[in-house]
Amino acid sequence: MTPPNFRSLMVEQNPSTESTTPQSSTPQSKSNQSTTRASVVTLGSDRLPEGDVTIQVAYSSLNYKDALAYQGHRGVVKKLPHIPGIDAAGTVIDSRSEHYRKGDQVLVTGYDLGQGHWGGWSELIRVPADWIVPLPNSLSLREAMIYGTAGFTAAQSVMALQRNDVSPNMGEVVVTGATGGVGSLAVQLLSHLGYEVVAVTGKTEQHEALLACGAKRVVGRAEITDDSTRPLLSATWAGAIDTVGGPMLQTLLRSTVYGGCVTACGLVAGADLSMTVYPFLLRGVSLCGIASADCPMARRRQIWELLAETWKPNNLDSLVTEVSLEQLPEQVERILAGQIVGRVVVKIGYRTSDNGWK
Ligand SMILES: NC(=O)c1ccc[n+]([C@@H]2O[C@H](COP(=O)([O-])OP(=O)(O)OC[C@H]3O[C@@H](n4cnc5c(N)ncnc54)[C@H](OP(=O)(O)O)[C@@H]3O)[C@@H](O)[C@H]2O)c1
């Protein structure tokens, strides 16, 4: 049975005179845009969106996109009020789907969760059954959210390198934004699979941490950024997982070896790609786009099984910060400033005896 109310971190119009928080509202933080504000609120369960399956969330996570949603960014949030959180892992408490029963442990990442649909920064979510992935046997709910969309995206990127025949014996593979969520997990996965990883970071104080994650060596951003207009640079990298875009992506494409592959998933350093097609024509370099939110379900399940089993790094827990809903605003500011190291996991926690919760 669905409990009568649930807590969540809600983003709403600011200032708001109409109460969207019938039971309590604790202001936590103002976003950078004065038009929105975020607070931990208690909502009646009748406010949950349409969906087949209601899930009691144990853990969620913080991704860059969540920080944009927290700010009410119109490219991410369709309408206010909104509950961010593109990731959630928890237990089914109510289901109209023949595929899921009460007590099933499940995870949801991507689709419209935390964007057009209320997301995982909440004790409860209600979602369409076809967004759900059963939790693989060898994965805990917390581990699923250490990965979250970041790990899933890193894994998709690794799979793209493999599908483009970038094997560990071809030479060094670069990971940019290496201390970020996607980047740090890409370093761990690649290293676990036997690749020689060159981690690129703007945080000199995190070199040791990246070496401990499995990087063979760590370099600064400037070392792999070439501002010249030369169409091709010295052929250096077997492949790259780029999470930042901009000049670094352009440089990587121009310095990848014949037959190599570069994956692109992010744009924190820029959305433009300004270069010639020579790397593609003369070196057969592949540029592989990664779009994790709408990854088809068959591939999605395959990747989660890999993450739970043969791809699971021994040091998965090494760069994790665990926070509560109330502590999220501070972490949002940090991810927007590029200061996060590794993954931020949100422990939602269960209430034990409160208004019908048990
Ligand atoms: N396409 C998809 O499906 C998909 C899925 C997930 C994420 N993404 C995107 O991937 C990117 C990374 O996401 P995330 O969640 O891993 O974010 P994150 O945790 O904030 O990591 C981003 C990292 O990029 C580096 N960085 C930040 N600002 C930079 C700048 N101006 N120039 C160069 N490097 C900079 C920093 O690492 P260092 O300090 O170590 O350099 C930072 O930690 C975001 O753009 C996100 O939207 C896309």
The ligand as an ORCA input file, in Angstrom:
! r2SCAN-3c Opt
* xyz 0 1
  N      25.061     12.190    -22.962
  C      24.663     11.558    -21.861
  O      23.900     10.607    -21.898
  C      25.181     12.038    -20.538
  C      25.005     11.299    -19.371
  C      25.603     11.739    -18.186
  C      26.312     12.929    -18.187
  N      26.421     13.646    -19.334
  C      27.188     14.885    -19.378
  O      28.540     14.543    -19.097
  C      29.167     15.639    -18.441
  C      29.751     15.150    -17.124
  O      28.701     14.783    -16.270
  P      29.001     14.426    -14.750
  O      27.707     14.102    -14.134
  O      30.134     13.465    -14.699
  O      29.500     15.867    -14.226
  P      30.594     16.212    -13.121
  O      30.576     15.189    -12.047
  O      30.397     17.633    -12.790
  O      31.983     16.057    -13.899
  C      32.410     16.997    -14.852
  C      33.931     17.141    -14.740
  O      34.387     17.889    -15.877
  C      35.522     18.646    -15.512
  N      35.226     20.041    -15.844
  C      34.325     20.872    -15.245
  N      34.308     22.057    -15.836
  C      35.224     21.996    -16.833
  C      35.675     22.929    -17.811
  N      35.172     24.160    -17.902
  N      36.610     22.525    -18.688
  C      37.114     21.280    -18.633
  N      36.729     20.344    -17.730
  C      35.801     20.719    -16.851
  C      35.750     18.453    -14.017
  O      36.677     17.377    -13.872
  P      38.255     17.647    -13.628
  O      38.342     18.718    -12.587
  O      38.767     16.324    -13.161
  O      38.855     18.097    -14.925
  C      34.387     17.970    -13.546
  O      34.501     17.219    -12.364
  C      28.087     16.720    -18.298
  O      28.178     17.598    -19.386
  C      26.805     15.920    -18.375
  O      25.716     16.713    -18.791
  C      25.864     13.228    -20.486
*
